[in-house]
Amino acid sequence: MIRITRIFRFEAAHALFHHTGACRNIHGHSYVLEVSVAGEPQQAPGSSEGMVMDFAGLKEIVNTEIINGFDHALILNRNYYDEQSIPESMRGKITWLDKEPTAENLVLLFAEKLAKKLPPDIRLHHLVLRETVNSCAEWYGDL
């Protein structure tokens, strides 16, 4: 079994409704998402011969499932906010979740989305979502 990893970056803002500290306010992060998948290198002749998965294919899945919806978005919990509670000038791109947009909840959501889209012979190994250089949430599949 071989594991490959690709790193993605996106910018997003969020607010944690019940948080008692500064994270209750709308604030932003420069997120870094590490996506690791595992499988056996393909043996069949062709453009992916010797690869677990073409990095371009992994990039396409992650961009479609995560980056396109979250990059430069305001991420909010729909149970505590609605569009009318957001100033009109900030309504350009809002990504609504059913839970608080913590790093932990985001990495769980990302794992669910990606696991459904990977080829059947590739498994999602782990994700690391960094909110800052000092803070991250990690998700691991069955090892």
C-alpha positions in Angstrom: 0.0 0.0 0.0 1.3 3.4 -1.0 0.1 6.7 0.3 0.2 10.0 -1.7 -0.5 13.5 -0.4 -1.5 16.7 -2.1 -1.7 20.1 -0.4 -4.4 22.7 -1.1 -4.9 26.3 0.1 -8.1 28.3 0.4 -9.2 31.5 2.2 -12.4 31.6 4.1 -14.2 33.4 7.0 -16.4 32.0 9.7 -17.9 32.7 13.0 -18.7 30.4 16.0 -22.0 31.5 17.4 -21.7 30.1 21.0 -17.9 30.6 21.4 -17.1 32.8 24.3 -13.9 34.2 22.9 -12.8 36.1 19.8 -13.9 33.3 17.4 -17.5 34.4 18.0 -16.8 37.3 15.6 -16.6 36.9 11.9 -12.9 36.3 11.2 -10.8 34.6 8.4 -8.2 32.0 8.0 -5.7 31.0 5.3 -6.6 27.3 5.4 -4.2 24.6 4.3 -5.7 21.2 3.5 -3.5 18.1 3.2 -5.3 15.2 1.5 -3.7 11.7 1.6 -5.0 8.8 -0.3 -3.7 5.2 -0.4 -3.8 2.3 -2.8 -1.6 0.2 -5.0 0.3 1.6 -8.0 -1.6 0.9 -11.2 0.1 -1.8 -13.3 -1.9 -1.4 -16.5 0.0 0.4 -19.3 -1.2 4.0 -19.7 -0.8 7.5 -18.5 -1.3 6.5 -14.8 1.0 3.4 -14.9 3.0 3.2 -11.7 0.8 5.8 -9.9 -1.6 5.2 -7.0 -3.7 8.0 -8.5 -2.8 10.9 -10.9 -2.3 14.0 -8.8 -4.3 15.9 -11.4 -7.3 13.6 -10.8 -7.0 14.1 -7.0 -6.8 17.9 -7.6 -9.9 17.9 -9.7 -11.9 16.0 -7.0 -10.7 18.2 -4.2 -11.3 21.4 -6.1 -14.8 20.3 -7.2 -15.9 18.9 -3.8 -14.3 21.4 -1.4 -12.2 24.3 -2.8 -14.8 25.7 -5.2 -17.4 25.9 -2.5 -15.3 27.1 0.4 -12.6 29.4 -1.1 -13.3 33.1 -0.3 -16.6 32.1 1.3 -18.2 33.1 4.6 -19.0 29.7 6.4 -21.9 29.8 8.8 -24.1 27.5 10.8 -27.6 27.8 9.3 -29.1 26.9 12.7 -27.9 30.3 14.2 -27.7 32.6 11.2 -29.9 33.3 8.2 -29.2 35.4 5.1 -31.1 38.4 6.5 -28.8 38.5 9.6 -25.8 39.1 7.3 -25.2 42.6 5.9 -26.0 42.7 2.3 -22.5 43.7 1.3 -21.3 40.3 2.8 -23.7 38.0 1.1 -21.6 37.3 -2.0 -20.6 33.8 -1.2 -21.9 32.1 1.9 -21.5 28.4 2.5 -24.1 27.1 4.9 -23.5 24.2 7.3 -25.8 22.3 9.7 -23.1 22.6 12.4 -20.6 25.1 13.7 -17.8 25.7 11.2 -15.0 24.5 13.5 -11.9 23.0 12.0 -13.1 19.7 13.5 -16.5 19.8 11.8 -15.0 21.0 8.5 -12.4 18.2 8.3 -15.2 15.6 9.0 -17.3 17.1 6.3 -14.4 17.2 3.8 -13.7 13.5 4.6 -17.3 12.5 3.9 -17.4 14.4 0.6 -14.0 13.1 -0.7 -14.5 9.5 0.3 -17.7 9.3 -1.9 -15.8 10.6 -5.0 -12.6 8.6 -5.0 -12.2 5.7 -7.4 -13.2 2.4 -5.8 -9.6 1.1 -5.5 -8.4 4.3 -3.7 -9.2 5.0 -0.1 -9.0 8.2 1.8 -6.2 7.8 4.3 -6.2 11.1 6.2 -6.8 14.8 6.1 -5.1 17.6 7.9 -6.9 21.0 8.0 -4.7 23.8 9.2 -6.5 27.0 10.3 -3.2 28.6 11.3 0.4 27.5 11.3 -0.1 26.5 14.9 -3.5 24.8 14.8 -5.0 22.0 12.9 -7.7 19.3 13.0 -6.8 15.8 11.6 -9.1 13.0 10.3 -7.8 9.4 9.9 -9.6 6.6 8.1 -9.5 3.0 9.2 -5.8 2.2 9.4 
